[in-house]
Structures are given as structure tokens and as C-alpha cells.
Amino acid sequence: MGYYRRAGTIPPKRHTQHRTPEGGLYYEELMGEEGFSSDSSLLYHRGVPSAIVDATPWELPDQSLTENRPLIPRHLKLHELFPGQDWKSADVVTGRRLVLGNGDVRISYVAAGETSPLYRNAVGDECVYVESGEARVETVFGVLEARQGDYVILPRATTHRWVPAGDEPLRAYVVEANSHITPPKRYLSKFGQLLEHAPYCERDLHGPEEPLLAEGTDVEVLVKHRGSRGITGTRYVYPTHPFDVVGWDGFLYPYTFNIADFEPITGRVHQPPPVHQVFEGHNFVICNFVPRKVDYHPLAVPVPYYHSNVDSDEVMFYCGGNYEARKGSGIGQGSISLHPGGHSHGPQPGAVERSLGAEFFDELAVMVDTFRPLELGEGGLASEDPGYAWTWSGRGPSA
């Protein structure tokens, strides 16, 4: 983030003494990216942030992946992963079910009702889209209030926990990167300000307003991190609660951005997906398709043209409204479509004709495009609609 924030009490100058009311010292921690060469923040702790009293393995939920072979488009029904009241015993961290993944990014889904353990991802940033429900996201920087439609951006190694609110499930679509997740570079000035042509600005980004202090002894924190054979986990025990930061400042912190604040870019003819981009990571992008006025050329075809993903896999998460191009395919709220590189895809039969003359699309979808092939996680395999690949032709393999 190229946007400076501060909260709580900090000394006038960095790397200088910051005293407690009793005369002791607070402990300064630099949280920074790319080896002191990118964005960072300085946090001032009551306790020593490195102090741990125990460390044991944390066995992650199933992280196995299965090749998308034969190469076909797929429809995954994510709501089926948490039937009935199953959500009431799940939390946003340990209840995630891996849907898709590769060496750059993993996509999971969870419906939760329980408060999560304290947790941090030391592999990369997380972008959590709130499909429905509300939550208080408590972090070492302070509190974020998350609601339906929010993207919650959590920088790598941010200790936090999710506290669902209300009587309905908190449904979360989780994008875990092996890198950082940022606004697209083309939206930013050379100094990091969001430019006039960007579809959102700094006023739309909401970070913590004040520190969060908590008491506790022998406090467990789950850490997801890199291992020699892939992603693994460790359970730390801290002598005191990690929410002990009295103040911080800098350019690195968690924040929320609501999809309703994305201002769509439209044109006389159909605009390509990059105009819908909201974030980017290494080897992937995140876009959103929001309610908008559609193409206004007198001969415009408002739905997308057929296209081949030569260099990427396309993942579309359908999270509201009616997605015109997929009518008749079985896709609905909570569905994912995976259209892999090497397969030409586009509107379902009849969608082009039905769209002619349309002036407005009431649709809401979050798209992740990856530049390396995606494989199916256990959640993807468990939620697949096996007939989707044949919906364009109307018939599949002979019995």
C-alpha cells in the first residue's frame, strides 16, 4: 500500500526510545516486505514479539491437489461443502476447504459460525471475500469490521482472528497468495497514489483506527509457513498475548475494500476483463464484475465473446445477481466456474440472443485469473457438477 496510516502512540522519530508510563521501554518491531526494500510499518509492543515458550507441528487441513485432466471446464457448487448446520462448528481458519490451487495461489471456501484461533499466514498475503455475513477481524494492528461484499486484505505474517457476528453463517471465499496482493500497478502513480482512472481510491480503503490490546498468558497462535515439501504449519505458544501493540505507523497494514465501492468502466462495445481488475499478485489477478450499465453501441452484443485462455486459467465465483452469460448452465449463487487455458469458452447457448438490447446487468462475481494451471483441491472434487463441461453442446460422452 502506498498510503500512510498511524494509530495509537508512537515516538516522534523512528528507532528511538518509546517509554511506557512507568518509564520502561516498548519494543519496536519492523514489519516489512522484500528485505527492507518495500512497504513496511513499525509496531510498538508491550512485550518482546520474539518470545515463545513452545512450538509444535500444526497439521493443516487437506492441501492435496489433483491435476485437471482430462482438461475440461468445471462447475463447483461451494455451498454444498457446508450442508445444513455444519457451518456452526466451523471457523474461517481451520474450516477452510481447498478448492483450487497451484504454486502461486490457493483458493478455499468456508462457511463459519465459530471464532477462529489466532493465526497468521507466513507464506503470503490473503484476500478474503465476504460472500455473506459479518465479522470482527481482530489483528495485531487493530480491528477491521467486515461485512457482505468486503475484500479483507491481510498482509503476510499479520496475526489475527475472525469473530463472526449475527445468527447467519459467515461465508468466505479465501484467496491465499505465495506473494503480496496489491492494487494493479497501472492504477498507481510512481509514488503509490491511486490515479484518477482507477476504479477506486484511498477513501474506499478502511484500515484499523486504533490499537487492540488484549491480556493473556500462554497464548496459542497457528502459523502457516513454507516447508521443504510445500506448505506446512506450526503451533506457537506465546508467554503473553500478541495483541499488545500500543501504536504503529507505516504503509503496511490490513484493510477492507467493499465491492460496492468499485466504479465499473463501461464502453460502447464489450470491454475486456482487465477493466474489471481490482488486485494483483504474482502470476494471478483478481477482478470483479459488478452491477453496471452495459454496452451502448446500437449493434452491441453485451455478453462476452467466445475466447481462448491462451496463457491463463479463469476462475469465476458467482456471488450475487444473475450472471447473464451462464444462464442455462446450472450455475447459481455460490458456484465457481473453472475455464482452463487450452479450452475456448464463452456464453451458454441462447445467451447472446437474450442479451441483445439489454442496458443493465445485475450481476456480481469475483474472478481470479492465474498464469499457471490450477489443480483441484479436495473441496473442488467434493463439490463438482459433472455435467457442466457438456452444457454448450447439450450432450456428453455416450453411456
QUIHU-V244442 format. One record per pair of residues at least 4 apart in sequence whose C-alpha atoms are under 8 Angstrom apart, sorted by the first residue. I is the first residue (numbers start at 0). J is the second residue. D is the distance in whole Angstrom. If there is no record, write none. Layout:
[[I:J:D] [I:J:D]]
//
This chain:
[[0:38:7] [0:181:7] [0:182:8] [0:191:7] [0:250:6] [0:251:6] [1:38:8] [1:190:7] [1:191:4] [1:192:6] [1:250:6] [2:191:7] [2:192:7] [2:201:7] [2:250:6] [3:248:7] [3:249:5] [3:250:5] [4:248:6] [4:249:6] [4:250:6] [5:246:7] [5:247:6] [5:248:4] [5:249:7] [6:207:8] [6:208:6] [6:209:5] [6:210:6] [6:246:5] [6:247:6] [6:248:6] [7:209:6] [7:210:6] [7:245:6] [7:246:4] [7:247:6] [8:245:6] [8:246:5] [8:247:7] [9:17:7] [9:43:7] [9:245:8] [9:246:5] [9:247:6] [9:248:8] [10:15:7] [10:16:7] [10:17:6] [13:41:8] [14:27:7] [16:24:7] [16:25:8] [17:24:6] [17:25:6] [18:22:5] [18:23:5] [18:24:5] [18:25:6] [19:23:5] [19:24:6] [19:25:6] [24:45:8] [25:43:6] [25:44:5] [25:45:5] [25:46:7] [26:43:5] [26:44:5] [26:45:6] [26:46:7] [26:47:6] [26:48:8] [27:41:7] [27:42:6] [27:43:5] [27:44:6] [28:41:6] [28:42:5] [28:43:6] [28:44:8] [28:48:8] [29:39:7] [29:40:6] [29:41:5] [29:42:6] [30:39:5] [30:40:5] [30:41:6] [30:42:8] [30:251:8] [31:35:6] [31:37:7] [31:38:6] [31:39:4] [31:40:6] [31:251:7] [32:36:7] [32:37:5] [32:38:6] [32:39:6] [33:37:6] [35:39:8] [38:249:8] [38:250:6] [38:251:6] [39:249:6] [39:250:6] [39:251:5] [40:247:7] [40:248:5] [40:249:4] [40:250:6] [40:251:5] [40:252:7] [41:247:5] [41:248:6] [41:249:6] [42:244:6] [42:245:8] [42:246:6] [42:247:4] [42:248:7] [43:244:5] [43:245:6] [43:246:6] [43:247:6] [44:48:7] [44:243:5] [44:244:4] [44:245:6] [44:246:8] [45:243:5] [45:244:6] [45:245:7] [46:239:7] [46:243:7] [48:241:7] [50:237:6] [50:238:7] [51:235:7] [51:236:6] [51:237:4] [51:238:6] [52:217:8] [52:235:8] [52:236:6] [52:237:6] [52:238:6] [53:235:6] [53:236:5] [53:237:7] [54:233:7] [54:234:6] [54:235:5] [54:236:6] [55:233:6] [55:234:5] [55:235:7] [56:232:6] [56:233:4] [56:234:6] [57:221:7] [57:222:8] [57:231:8] [57:232:5] [57:233:5] [57:234:5] [58:231:7] [58:232:6] [58:233:8] [59:93:8] [59:231:7] [59:232:6] [60:93:7] [60:94:8] [60:95:8] [60:96:7] [61:96:8] [61:97:7] [61:377:7] [62:97:7] [62:376:7] [62:377:8] [63:376:6] [63:377:7] [64:99:8] [64:100:7] [64:374:6] [64:375:5] [64:376:5] [64:377:7] [65:374:5] [65:375:5] [65:376:6] [66:373:8] [66:374:5] [66:375:6] [67:71:7] [67:373:7] [67:374:6] [67:375:7] [70:339:7] [70:341:8] [70:342:8] [71:338:7] [71:339:7] [71:342:7] [71:388:6] [72:336:7] [72:337:5] [72:338:5] [72:339:6] [72:342:7] [72:387:7] [72:388:5] [73:336:6] [73:337:5] [73:338:7] [73:383:7] [73:384:7] [73:385:8] [73:387:6] [73:388:6] [74:330:7] [74:334:7] [74:335:6] [74:336:5] [74:337:6] [74:383:6] [74:384:5] [74:385:8] [74:387:6] [74:388:8] [75:334:6] [75:335:5] [75:336:6] [75:379:6] [75:382:5] [75:383:4] [75:384:6] [76:80:8] [76:333:6] [76:334:5] [76:335:6] [76:382:5] [76:383:6] [76:384:7] [77:81:8] [77:108:7] [77:333:6] [77:334:6] [77:335:7] [77:378:8] [77:379:8] [77:382:6] [78:82:7] [78:333:6] [78:334:8] [79:382:6] [80:96:8] [80:378:7] [80:381:7] [80:382:6] [81:85:5] [81:86:6] [81:109:8] [81:110:6] [82:86:8] [85:89:7] [86:90:8] [86:109:8] [86:110:5] [86:111:5] [86:112:6] [86:168:6] [87:111:6] [87:112:4] [87:113:6] [87:168:7] [88:111:7] [88:112:6] [88:113:6] [89:93:7] [89:94:5] [89:109:8] [89:110:7] [89:111:5] [89:112:6] [89:113:6] [90:94:5] [90:95:8] [90:109:8] [90:110:8] [90:111:5] [90:112:6] [90:113:5] [90:114:6] [90:115:5] [90:161:8] [91:95:6] [91:109:6] [91:110:7] [91:111:6] [91:113:8] [91:114:8] [91:115:6] [91:161:7] [91:171:7] [92:115:6] [92:116:7] [92:118:7] [92:161:8] [93:115:7] [94:109:6] [94:110:8] [94:111:7] [95:107:6] [95:108:5] [95:109:5] [96:107:5] [96:108:5] [96:109:6] [96:376:8] [96:377:7] [96:378:5] [97:105:7] [97:106:6] [97:107:4] [97:108:7] [97:376:5] [97:377:6] [97:378:5] [97:379:7] [98:105:8] [98:106:6] [98:107:5] [98:108:7] [98:375:6] [98:376:5] [98:377:6] [98:378:5] [98:379:4] [98:380:8] [99:105:6] [99:106:5] [99:107:7] [99:373:6] [99:374:6] [99:375:5] [99:376:5] [99:378:8] [99:379:6] [100:104:6] [100:105:4] [100:106:6] [100:373:5] [100:374:5] [100:375:7] [100:376:7] [101:105:6] [101:371:7] [101:372:7] [101:373:5] [101:374:6] [102:177:8] [102:371:8] [103:176:6] [103:177:5] [103:178:7] [103:281:7] [103:282:7] [103:283:8] [103:371:8] [104:174:7] [104:175:6] [104:176:4] [104:177:6] [104:283:8] [105:174:6] [105:175:5] [105:176:7] [106:172:7] [106:173:6] [106:174:5] [106:175:6] [107:172:6] [107:173:5] [107:174:7] [107:378:8] [108:170:8] [108:171:6] [108:172:5] [108:173:6] [109:169:8] [109:170:6] [109:171:5] [109:172:7] [109:173:8] [110:168:6] [110:169:5] [110:170:4] [110:171:6] [111:163:7] [111:168:5] [111:169:5] [111:170:6] [112:163:6] [112:167:8] [112:168:6] [112:169:6] [113:162:7] [113:163:7] [114:160:7] [114:161:6] [114:162:5] [114:163:6] [115:160:5] [115:161:5] [115:162:7] [116:160:6] [116:161:8] [116:219:8] [116:220:7] [116:221:7] [117:158:7] [117:159:5] [117:160:5] [117:219:7] [117:220:5] [117:221:6] [118:158:5] [118:159:5] [118:160:6] [118:220:5] [118:221:5] [118:222:6] [118:223:8] [119:155:7] [119:156:5] [119:157:5] [119:158:5] [119:159:6] [119:220:8] [119:221:6] [119:222:5] [119:223:6] [120:124:7] [120:125:8] [120:155:6] [120:156:5] [120:157:7] [120:158:8] [120:222:6] [120:223:5] [120:224:6] [121:155:5] [121:156:5] [121:222:7] [121:223:6] [121:224:5] [121:225:7] [122:155:7] [122:156:8] [122:176:7] [122:177:5] [122:178:7] [122:223:7] [122:224:5] [122:225:6] [122:230:8] [123:154:7] [123:155:5] [123:156:8] [123:175:7] [123:176:5] [123:177:4] [123:178:5] [123:179:6] [124:152:7] [124:153:6] [124:154:5] [124:155:4] [124:156:8] [124:175:6] [124:176:5] [124:177:7] [124:178:6] [124:179:5] [124:180:6] [125:151:8] [125:152:6] [125:153:5] [125:154:7] [125:155:7] [125:173:7] [125:174:6] [125:175:5] [125:176:6] [125:180:7] [126:150:6] [126:151:6] [126:152:5] [126:153:6] [126:173:6] [126:174:5] [126:175:6] [126:180:7] [127:149:8] [127:150:6] [127:151:5] [127:152:7] [127:171:6] [127:172:6] [127:173:4] [127:174:6] [128:148:7] [128:149:6] [128:150:4] [128:151:6] [128:171:6] [128:172:5] [128:173:6] [129:133:8] [129:145:7] [129:146:7] [129:147:5] [129:148:5] [129:149:5] [129:150:7] [129:151:8] [129:169:7] [129:170:6] [129:171:5] [129:172:6] [130:147:6] [130:148:6] [130:149:8] [130:169:8] [130:170:5] [130:171:6] [130:172:7] [130:318:6] [131:146:7] [131:147:5] [131:148:7] [131:168:7] [131:169:6] [131:170:5] [131:171:7] [132:146:6] [132:147:6] [132:163:8] [132:164:7] [132:165:7] [132:167:6] [132:168:6] [132:169:4] [132:170:6] [133:144:8] [133:145:6] [133:146:4] [133:147:6] [133:163:6] [133:164:5] [133:165:7] [133:169:6] [134:144:6] [134:145:5] [134:146:7] [134:161:7] [134:162:5] [134:163:4] [134:164:5] [134:169:7] [135:142:7] [135:143:6] [135:144:5] [135:145:6] [135:161:6] [135:162:5] [135:163:6] [135:164:7] [136:142:6] [136:143:5] [136:144:6] [136:145:7] [136:159:7] [136:160:6] [136:161:5] [136:162:6] [137:141:6] [137:142:5] [137:143:6] [137:159:5] [137:160:5] [137:161:7] [137:162:8] [137:211:8] [138:142:6] [138:143:8] [138:157:7] [138:158:6] [138:159:4] [138:160:7] [138:211:7] [138:242:7] [139:157:7] [139:158:6] [139:159:6] [139:210:8] [139:211:7] [139:241:7] [139:242:5] [139:243:7] [139:244:7] [140:207:6] [140:209:8] [140:210:6] [140:211:7] [140:244:7] [140:247:7] [140:252:7] [140:253:8] [141:207:5] [141:208:7] [141:209:6] [141:210:5] [141:211:5] [142:207:5] [142:208:7] [142:209:8] [142:210:8] [142:211:7] [143:205:8] [143:206:7] [143:207:6] [143:254:7] [143:255:7] [145:149:6] [145:151:7] [145:255:7] [148:257:5] [148:258:5] [148:259:7] [149:255:6] [149:256:5] [149:257:4] [149:258:6] [150:255:5] [150:256:5] [150:257:6] [150:258:7] [151:253:7] [151:254:6] [151:255:5] [151:256:7] [152:180:8] [152:253:5] [152:254:5] [152:255:6] [153:157:6] [153:252:7] [153:253:5] [153:254:7] [154:179:7] [154:180:8] [154:251:7] [154:252:7] [154:253:6] [155:179:7] [157:253:8] [158:220:8] [158:241:8] [163:168:8] [163:169:6] [164:169:8] [176:180:7] [176:280:7] [176:281:8] [177:281:8] [178:280:6] [178:281:6] [179:280:6] [179:281:7] [180:278:6] [180:279:6] [180:280:5] [180:281:8] [181:278:5] [181:279:6] [181:280:7] [182:186:7] [182:187:8] [182:277:6] [182:278:5] [182:279:6] [183:187:7] [183:276:8] [183:277:7] [183:278:6] [183:279:6] [186:193:6] [186:194:6] [186:196:7] [186:197:5] [187:191:5] [187:192:5] [187:193:5] [187:194:6] [187:197:8] [188:192:5] [188:193:6] [188:194:6] [192:201:8] [193:197:6] [193:199:8] [193:200:6] [193:201:7] [194:200:8] [198:261:6] [198:262:5] [198:263:7] [198:264:7] [199:203:7] [199:260:7] [199:261:6] [199:262:6] [200:204:7] [203:256:6] [203:257:7] [203:260:6] [204:254:6] [204:255:6] [204:256:5] [205:254:5] [205:255:5] [205:256:7] [206:252:7] [206:253:6] [206:254:4] [206:255:7] [207:253:7] [207:254:7] [209:246:8] [210:244:6] [210:245:6] [210:246:6] [211:242:6] [211:243:7] [211:244:7] [211:245:8] [212:242:5] [212:243:5] [212:244:7] [212:245:7] [213:240:6] [213:241:8] [213:242:5] [213:243:6] [214:239:7] [214:240:6] [214:242:8] [214:243:8] [215:239:5] [215:240:5] [216:237:7] [216:238:5] [216:239:5] [216:240:6] [217:236:6] [217:237:5] [217:238:5] [217:239:6] [217:240:8] [218:236:5] [218:237:5] [218:238:7] [218:239:6] [218:240:6] [218:241:8] [219:234:7] [219:235:6] [219:236:4] [219:237:6] [220:234:6] [220:235:5] [220:236:6] [220:237:8] [221:232:7] [221:233:6] [221:234:5] [221:235:6] [222:232:6] [222:233:5] [222:234:6] [222:235:7] [223:230:7] [223:231:6] [223:232:4] [223:233:7] [224:230:6] [224:231:6] [224:232:6] [224:233:8] [225:229:6] [225:230:5] [225:231:6] [226:230:6] [226:231:6] [237:241:7] [256:260:7] [257:261:7] [258:287:8] [258:289:8] [259:289:8] [261:289:8] [263:274:8] [263:275:7] [263:288:8] [263:289:7] [263:291:7] [264:274:6] [264:275:7] [265:269:8] [265:270:6] [265:291:8] [265:292:7] [265:293:6] [265:294:7] [266:270:6] [266:293:7] [266:294:6] [266:295:7] [267:294:5] [267:295:5] [267:296:5] [267:299:7] [268:294:5] [268:295:7] [268:296:6] [268:299:6] [268:300:7] [268:301:7] [269:293:8] [269:294:6] [269:299:7] [269:300:7] [269:301:6] [269:302:7] [269:303:7] [270:274:7] [271:275:8] [272:276:7] [272:286:7] [273:286:7] [275:286:5] [275:287:5] [275:288:6] [276:284:7] [276:285:6] [276:286:4] [276:287:6] [277:284:8] [277:285:6] [277:286:5] [277:287:7] [278:284:6] [278:285:5] [278:286:7] [279:283:6] [279:284:4] [279:285:6] [280:284:6] [282:369:6] [282:370:5] [282:371:7] [283:367:7] [283:368:5] [283:369:4] [283:370:6] [284:367:6] [284:368:5] [284:369:7] [285:365:7] [285:366:6] [285:367:5] [285:368:7] [286:365:6] [286:366:5] [286:367:6] [287:363:7] [287:364:6] [287:365:4] [287:366:6] [288:362:7] [288:363:5] [288:364:5] [288:365:6] [288:366:8] [289:361:7] [289:362:6] [289:363:5] [289:364:7] [290:359:7] [290:360:6] [290:361:4] [290:362:5] [290:363:6] [291:359:6] [291:360:6] [291:361:7] [292:358:6] [292:359:4] [292:360:7] [293:301:6] [293:357:7] [293:358:5] [293:359:5] [293:360:7] [294:299:6] [294:300:7] [294:301:6] [294:358:7] [295:299:6] [295:358:7] [299:355:7] [299:356:8] [300:351:7] [300:354:7] [300:355:6] [301:351:8] [301:354:6] [301:355:7] [301:357:7] [302:323:7] [302:324:6] [302:346:7] [302:350:7] [302:351:6] [302:354:6] [303:324:7] [303:345:6] [303:346:7] [304:345:6] [304:346:7] [305:343:7] [305:344:5] [305:345:4] [305:346:7] [306:343:5] [306:344:6] [306:345:6] [307:340:7] [307:341:7] [307:342:6] [307:343:4] [307:344:6] [308:312:6] [308:313:8] [308:338:8] [308:339:7] [308:340:5] [308:341:6] [308:342:7] [308:343:7] [309:340:5] [309:341:6] [310:340:6] [310:370:6] [310:371:8] [311:339:7] [311:340:5] [311:368:6] [311:369:5] [311:370:4] [311:371:6] [311:372:7] [312:337:7] [312:338:6] [312:339:4] [312:340:5] [312:368:6] [312:369:5] [312:370:7] [312:371:7] [312:372:6] [312:373:7] [313:336:8] [313:337:6] [313:338:5] [313:339:6] [313:340:8] [313:366:7] [313:367:6] [313:368:5] [313:369:7] [314:335:7] [314:336:6] [314:337:5] [314:338:7] [314:366:5] [314:367:5] [314:368:6] [315:335:5] [315:336:5] [315:337:7] [315:364:6] [315:365:6] [315:366:4] [315:367:7] [316:333:7] [316:334:6] [316:335:5] [316:336:7] [316:364:5] [316:365:5] [316:366:6] [317:322:7] [317:330:8] [317:331:7] [317:332:6] [317:333:6] [317:334:5] [317:335:6] [317:363:6] [317:364:5] [317:365:7] [318:332:5] [318:333:6] [318:334:8] [318:363:6] [318:364:5] [318:365:7] [319:332:6] [319:362:6] [319:363:5] [319:364:7] [320:361:5] [320:362:4] [320:363:6] [321:331:8] [321:360:8] [321:361:6] [321:362:5] [321:363:8] [322:326:7] [322:360:8] [322:361:8] [322:362:5] [322:363:7] [322:364:8] [323:350:7] [323:354:7] [323:360:7] [323:362:8] [324:345:7] [324:346:5] [324:347:6] [324:350:6] [324:351:8] [325:329:8] [325:330:7] [325:346:6] [325:347:6] [325:350:7] [326:330:7] [326:347:7] [326:350:7] [327:347:7] [327:348:8] [327:390:8] [328:347:7] [328:387:7] [328:390:6] [329:387:8] [330:334:6] [330:335:8] [330:336:8] [338:342:7] [338:344:7] [339:372:7] [339:373:8] [340:372:7] [346:350:6] [346:351:7] [347:351:8] [347:390:7] [347:391:6] [348:391:6] [349:353:6] [350:354:6] [351:355:7] [369:373:7] [375:379:5] [375:380:6] [376:380:6] [377:381:6] [378:382:6] [379:383:6] [386:390:7] [386:395:8] [388:395:8] [389:393:6] [389:394:6] [389:395:5] [390:394:7]]
//
